[in-house]
């Protein structure tokens, strides 16, 4: 099963898909599973498909050996002429984000390794935080301090912070890949909870009930971010390369 570990040195790609109906989510998941089940790309390590819960959509959490392998995949004829047109047809939004894992923290009672797997019952939340490139490092550092108060929040399991490297979307009617904004202008937060109830209670907690640590964190975070895009997910399918890929 895939693990989130900054020491692995993988290029982590998060492909985010949005659509307008729940029925189309079923089609998205089906198409993504088919790609994952036949993946045999040089440098590909693992893919884990996530189904959107709060809003219709999917996310694919993919690990690669490095940038060159990913670019070879994007330049492949099958990707350009089959994969991209299929997703253009059934989505309203596609964003392909290249990242590196900066930190991954778990509740002390749950061990040291963050696992991504449909065999677990994690309620997963993925946040895409917009940030000015000059503030990206400060935002990563601020997010790292959240663990100090999250360990006391009922239902919290883990938080991983991924530094954005490059982001692309589908370019209008042409269906080609195009850069989004400025390189390094986002940070991804991937967190795991024991259920929707726990996460909603945390998210909707009144400001007056916040700990001083959470208050300081939120003040710092919101002074740095320029936008927030989030959804909740369940991991529904995963597959890894048959043999470990050397870094």
C-alpha positions in Angstrom: 0.0 0.0 0.0 1.2 3.6 -0.6 2.6 5.6 2.3 3.2 9.3 2.6 6.7 9.8 3.8 9.0 12.8 3.0 12.0 10.6 3.2 11.0 8.5 0.2 11.7 11.4 -2.1 8.9 10.6 -4.5 7.3 13.1 -6.9 3.7 13.1 -5.6 1.0 14.1 -8.2 -2.5 14.9 -7.1 -5.0 14.9 -10.0 -8.1 16.7 -9.0 -11.4 16.3 -10.9 -14.7 18.0 -10.4 -18.0 17.3 -12.1 -21.6 18.4 -11.8 -23.5 15.2 -10.8 -23.0 12.2 -8.6 -23.7 9.9 -11.6 -20.7 11.3 -13.4 -18.6 10.6 -10.3 -19.4 6.9 -10.9 -18.1 7.3 -14.5 -15.0 9.1 -13.3 -14.1 6.4 -10.7 -14.7 3.7 -13.3 -12.3 5.4 -15.8 -9.7 6.1 -13.2 -9.8 2.5 -11.9 -9.2 1.3 -15.5 -6.2 3.5 -15.9 -4.8 2.4 -12.5 -5.3 -1.3 -13.1 -3.4 -1.2 -16.4 -0.6 1.2 -15.4 2.8 0.1 -16.4 4.5 3.4 -17.0 8.3 3.8 -16.4 8.9 5.4 -13.0 5.3 4.9 -11.9 5.1 3.8 -8.2 1.5 3.9 -7.1 -2.0 5.4 -7.6 -4.9 5.7 -5.2 -8.3 6.8 -6.4 -10.4 8.9 -4.0 -14.2 9.4 -4.4 -15.5 12.9 -3.4 -17.9 13.0 -0.5 -18.7 16.6 0.2 -18.9 17.6 -3.4 -19.0 15.6 -6.7 -15.5 14.7 -7.9 -12.5 12.5 -7.5 -8.8 12.8 -6.6 -6.0 10.5 -7.7 -3.0 10.4 -5.4 -0.1 9.2 -7.5 3.6 8.6 -6.7 6.3 8.8 -9.3 10.1 8.3 -9.3 10.7 11.7 -10.7 9.7 14.6 -13.0 11.1 13.0 -16.2 8.9 9.9 -15.9 5.8 12.1 -15.4 6.6 14.2 -18.4 7.0 11.1 -20.5 3.6 10.0 -19.4 2.1 13.4 -20.3 3.7 13.3 -23.7 2.5 9.8 -24.5 0.1 9.6 -27.4 -2.4 7.5 -25.5 -2.6 10.1 -22.7 -3.1 13.0 -25.2 -5.6 11.3 -27.5 -7.6 9.0 -25.2 -7.2 9.9 -21.5 -7.4 13.7 -21.8 -10.5 13.6 -24.1 -12.3 11.2 -21.8 -11.9 13.4 -18.8 -12.8 16.5 -20.7 -16.1 14.9 -21.6 -17.1 14.0 -18.0 -15.6 16.8 -15.9 -16.2 20.4 -15.3 -12.7 21.0 -13.9 -9.3 19.2 -14.0 -6.2 20.2 -12.1 -3.0 18.2 -12.2 -0.6 19.1 -9.3 3.0 18.1 -9.0 4.2 18.2 -5.4 6.8 17.0 -2.9 5.9 15.8 0.6 7.3 18.2 3.2 5.9 16.5 6.3 3.5 13.8 7.4 2.4 13.7 11.0 0.1 11.2 12.8 -1.7 11.1 16.1 0.9 9.5 18.5 -1.5 6.6 19.2 -1.6 5.6 15.6 2.1 5.0 14.8 4.6 6.9 12.6 3.6 6.1 9.0 0.7 7.6 7.1 -0.9 4.9 4.9 -3.3 5.7 1.9 -5.6 2.7 1.4 -9.2 1.8 0.6 -8.8 -0.9 3.2 -8.8 1.8 5.9 -11.9 3.7 6.9 -10.3 7.2 6.8 -12.4 10.2 6.1 -9.9 12.1 4.0 -9.9 15.9 3.5 -7.8 17.5 0.8 -7.2 21.3 0.9 -5.6 23.2 -2.0 -4.2 26.4 -0.5 -3.3 29.3 -2.8 -0.2 31.2 -1.7 2.2 33.8 -3.2 5.4 32.0 -4.2 7.4 34.1 -1.8 5.2 33.0 1.1 5.1 29.3 0.3 7.8 28.3 2.7 6.2 30.3 5.5 2.9 28.6 4.9 4.5 25.1 5.0 6.1 26.0 8.3 2.9 27.4 9.7 1.0 24.2 8.7 3.6 22.1 10.5 2.7 23.8 13.8 -0.9 22.6 13.5 0.0 19.2 14.8 0.5 20.6 18.3 -3.2 21.3 18.7 -4.6 18.7 16.3 -3.4 15.8 18.5 -6.0 17.0 21.1 -8.9 17.2 18.5 -11.3 14.2 18.7 -11.1 12.1 15.6 -7.9 13.5 14.2 -5.6 10.8 12.6 -3.0 12.5 10.4 -1.9 15.5 8.5 0.5 15.6 5.5 1.7 18.8 3.9 2.9 18.8 0.3 4.7 21.7 -1.3 3.4 22.7 -4.8 5.9 22.5 -7.6 3.8 22.9 -10.7 0.1 22.9 -11.6 -1.7 22.3 -14.9 -5.3 22.1 -16.1 -7.0 21.3 -19.4 -6.8 24.2 -21.7 -10.2 25.2 -22.9 -11.7 23.4 -25.9 -8.3 22.1 -27.1 -8.0 19.6 -24.3 -4.3 20.2 -23.9 -2.4 20.8 -20.7 -1.6 24.3 -19.7 0.1 25.8 -16.7 -2.1 27.3 -14.0 -0.9 30.6 -12.4 2.7 30.7 -11.2 4.8 27.8 -10.3 5.0 27.1 -6.5 1.8 29.1 -5.8 0.0 26.4 -3.8 0.3 24.0 -0.9 -1.7 20.8 -0.5 -2.9 19.6 2.9 -4.0 15.9 3.0 -5.6 15.0 6.4 -7.2 11.8 7.7 -10.1 11.7 10.3 -12.1 9.0 11.9 -15.3 10.3 10.3 -17.3 13.2 8.9 -18.8 14.0 12.3 -15.4 14.6 13.9 -14.2 16.7 11.0 -17.3 18.8 10.9 -17.2 19.4 14.6 -13.6 20.6 14.3 -14.3 22.7 11.2 -17.4 24.3 12.7 -16.1 24.9 16.2 -16.8 28.4 17.4 -13.8 30.7 17.5 -14.4 31.4 21.2 -13.8 27.7 21.9 -10.5 27.5 20.0 -7.3 26.8 21.9 -4.7 29.5 21.9 -2.5 27.4 19.6 -5.3 27.0 17.1 -6.0 30.7 17.2 -2.4 31.6 16.5 -2.2 29.1 13.7 -5.3 30.3 12.0 -4.2 33.9 12.3 -0.9 33.0 10.6 -2.4 30.8 8.0 -5.0 33.3 6.8 -2.4 36.0 6.6 -0.5 33.9 4.0 -3.1 32.1 1.9 -4.8 33.6 -1.1 -7.5 31.0 -1.7 -8.9 27.7 -0.3 -10.4 24.8 -2.3 -11.3 21.7 -0.4 -13.3 18.5 -0.5 -13.7 15.3 1.5 -13.0 11.9 0.1 -12.9 8.1 0.6 -10.1 6.1 -0.9 -11.8 3.5 -3.1 -9.1 1.9 -5.2 -5.3 1.5 -5.2 -2.5 -0.3 -7.0 1.3 -0.2 -6.8 4.0 -1.2 -9.2 5.0 -4.8 -8.9 8.6 -4.1 -8.0 9.9 -1.1 -6.0 11.3 1.6 -8.2 14.8 2.8 -7.3 15.0 6.5 -6.5 
